[in-house]
Structures are given as C-alpha cells and as structure tokens.
C-alpha cells in the first residue's frame, strides 16, 4: 500500500474517531452527580480504545515504512551513481555530470575528433536562440534599402555536420532573402562520411524550397585555408563576399551594417565582432569590439582601437584595424583586384595577417564593425594539425619576404631562426612581388608609422638567441624562476626562457622578447653591489637607476658600461658553475645569432649552436 493511500485512510479514521467522541447522540453528557456508566457506554469506549490503538499502530508502521524506503532509495542512488570516465578531459570539467558511461564515451570520442562538444551540438536545435550581444544603439540604426547582395562562403575540413547545418540555418534565418545571393560551402577534402551523402541530402532539401541557394565546392586534395577561400571567392556571384568559418552562428542584422559600409567605400575590408561559443557547453559569451592585430611571429591577437575611436564614445561605430582575424567581408571585385588571397600560403597560419597588410599597403583599409556580430565556436584543440608552429613559421617567412622590406628579419628574430640558411622552403614569391609592384603598394615602413605604430620596430637588435660561455658550452643563460629576479645557468634547451637579445643601446633582454611598444622586456642588471646578476623589468630598472647597459662583441666579454664588472662563470664549492658579477677575467660569450650592420641590413656572423 502506498504512503499516500495510508495517509488518506488515517485521515478518514481520525474523522470517524472525532465524530464518535464528540457527537452528542453517541456520547451524551452525563450529569455531574452521575458516577455510574451504562453497559452500552462501556462497550462503546472499549471500541473507541481499540480504534485508537489501531490508528496508533498504523502511524508507527507508516513511519517505519518511510524510513525503510529512504534507506532503499539511498542505496539505489549510490548503486546507480555514474562513474566519471574522463576526469581529466577538458570537456567534462563543467559539463556532462549526468551522462551515462556510454554517453560519456561517445561525447569524449567526438570531442577528441572535432575539438568541441559535438555530442551536445547534435542535440541542440539548428535554429536555437542565441543572445543579442550588440550595443543597444545598433538596433536603432537604419540602413539603405539598396544594399549590395552577399555571397556567404563557409570553409571547412572535417567539421561536424550539425555545426555546419546550424551555420547554414542561422544565415538563412537572419539574412534578408533579397540580400542573400547564395551560400557557398567549400570542403577542403574532408574524409568524414557525414559530409558527403548526408550533407548533400541536406543541401538538396534546402535547394528544393530555395533553388540554387546552396552551392558546394569540394577539393580533391587538402589545399589549405587560403586556397579554400580562393575557391569560394571564385564560385561566388554576389556583389560582396563574406568568407567565414563553418563553425559559426550569425546574429540578427549581421549583414546589413557590413553591406552598408562597403556600399559607402568598396575598398574597405571588414570584419564582424566575434562572440565566443564555449567548446564544452556551447554557451555564447559576449566579446567587446576590438581591433585585430598580430605580433612579429604573425600570431593573431586582439588590440585596442586607435585613440580617435574611443573619442567617439559610441561603441557601435566601426573602428580601424591593422589586420583581419579569419573572418572577412569585402567587395568581391575589389578583393580580386588586390589579389584575393596568397595561394602560396600552406594549410594554416599567417594568411589573415598577409591580407590585412596587403589591403592597407595597396590602397584599401580594414575595419571592425561592432554592429555585425558572429558567434564563433572555439576549439579546445585543432585536430587537423596538432603542431601549428611549423606551418606558421613557413607562412610567416613568406609574408615577411614579400611585404616587410628591411623589417623582414624581425620574423626570424621572433622565431629564433637564422636570417640565412634556415632550411625552410617558402615557395615561389615572384608572382606576389610582381603584384605588389603592379598595384604600386606602399613600403612596410609606412604601415608601421601610420597603421600599426604599436608594433615595436626592433630595428636596433644586433644579436639574438641563447648566450653561452666558452667555459661551459652545454649551458645557457636562463631567466630562472618566475616570479623571480635572478637569472641562472641552465642546460641549453633553446626555448623562450633562454632567448636573449642584445640591443645597439646596450640592453640585454632575457626571456621571449615583446613585440609591442606598450610592453616592457626584462633586462640583465648589475645592482652595483654583491656578485649576483639580476633581471628586472627594463622600465623599472631605468627608474631605479640600475646599471642595465653592457658592452658586448661576439666572442668577447660582457662588461657593464657603468660598473665595469663582467658577467662570468664561477665554480662553487659544490663544483657547479654559477653566473656571477666580478672583475673581468676575459671570459668569452657567444650569442646564437649575431649581426653586423651593413647598408641598412644585417649580415649574420656564424655562431656554433
């Protein structure tokens, strides 16, 4: 018998007891002077006593049953508690606690394959609602009615089918039909079966209701991002092309502000503002508008807009940007006039920076448009290339050779590569250099002065790489523990903490060099007393009057200009060598890549590694 039913019975019995005890015709009041009870009264009270005992017994049984059921429920919960199969997986840090073991295995398998939560994506509606993260002023803007048409190009390689479908659906739902010329899907030779017949069926279904809306281009071999975007541009017929990743969702009114800007100036290349879609929960996180930029390694990064943008005090207004970051919108014909994209760039990396530099140098401009927002799925890892650095180095050197003139060595410095004989094939650059001449593009120095003055020119670096003492060539100067201000001698590994940079002015930076003028490097310092070499933020050291300037020639001593002491190696009582400051004894140091100035360029002096 269920608890609820037993409670009902108890309630009814209670009413009966109450009635029996209190109704006058059952239990009439006795005279105060009466001391005797009638036989029928005695029998009645005996019956009531039995009923009361039965009610009490039922209450005790119900209480005991409740306790038993609670214990059983607790045992069942403990027994069926799901084991966490992947406690170290990034996917399950904040998501998936309720999944069965089988579901966990499926979710983790898909996560490793794609780098984001495909298990969840497959269960979300294709037309899900995402928050409007635009500045409120955006919804008040009125755009011209005669805007140009747009072709949306989605680039993908082994993307999840549900993610592509959601991207397509959001574009169809949130782009005015009279402006959306077509959606071009460019497959860079995916191997996933889902992206063949199942995707084709989805395309056919859409085209059945909207003939010709979806086009598909498939490469017969993987050709990389630049070529895939080029293929999309070639297939497009709209007046404007939007070249996007396939793992996106567009916000409402995403297209109109872009098209209005291009209508006003066809030589402007634009980027929307990206919101981040978390790789695990697929939640949309608002990102504020920012310029797109890069460091000397050519890795993309966000940057502040120019000061004049902030003076507007209107975050809905477009802002100038040194570069683009993966997603771009441009007049289709203008993009063709300036060379679209460099097809010599391989697979991934640097192609966005190359385009941004080329646009600025060759007559155009780049802007970020805050009222156009796109939600972009972040990846926890990139399955198609676990180590992007090799691809990035090759592409960065190519960009430097074509566009950076006397500053091209900065890319070598950033990657700690020799200027010559680095052994990296950057491909044939003749055609792109001819394009630069044909378009009468400006020198890169103009770009640094007028577009991206925050990028440090590094034009006074005379040597870079690891610093070794001839006494112990297996060990290098190392920045030591961080936080901390004492450099150490450590076995050479040639990574960031051991990279040193000697400047013409005499500073020696230790640790990876900063690319931008608003950042400060750390300088080797002679504190003036004691024998310990120190390492301080250069700006701080200058303010404190520390001795940070050194005389150094390749293969010679490192002598402080103010104290006249040298950085040397000394053997301790434990027989280990340590960095010390002492009177110079002629110890010789060698920096990995040393240069001498010659006609505005640097010629490398060979150094043993």
Secondary structure, DSSP 8 states (H G I E B T S, - for coil): --HHHHHHHHHHHHHHHHHHHH-TTTS----TT-----HHHHHHHHHHHHHHHHHHHHHHHHHHHHHHHHHHHHHHHHHH----S-TT-GGGSSS-TT--HHHHHHHHHHHHHHSS-HHHHTTS-TT------S-GGGGG----SS---EEEEEEESS--HHHHHHHHHHHHHHS-TTTEEEEEEEESS---GGGTHHHHHHHHHHHHHSTT-EEEEE-SS---HHHHHHHHHHH--SSEEEEEESSEEE-TTHHHHHHHHHHH-TTEEEEEEEEEE-TTT--EE-----EEEE-TT--EEEE---HHHHHTT-TTS-EE-SB--S-EEEEHHHHHHTTSS-TTS-SSSSHHHHHHHHHHHTT-EEEEEEEEEEEEE--SS-TT-S--HHHHHHHHHHHHHHH-GGGTHHHHHHHT--SS---------HHHHHHHHHTT---HHHHHHHT-TTB---TTEEEEEEEEETTEEEEEEE--SSS-S--EEEE---SGGG-EEEETTS-EEESS---BTTS--EEEEE-SSSS-EEEEEHHHHHHTT-B--EEE-TTS-EEETTT--EEEEEE-TTS-EEEEEES-----EEEEEEEEEETTEEEEE----
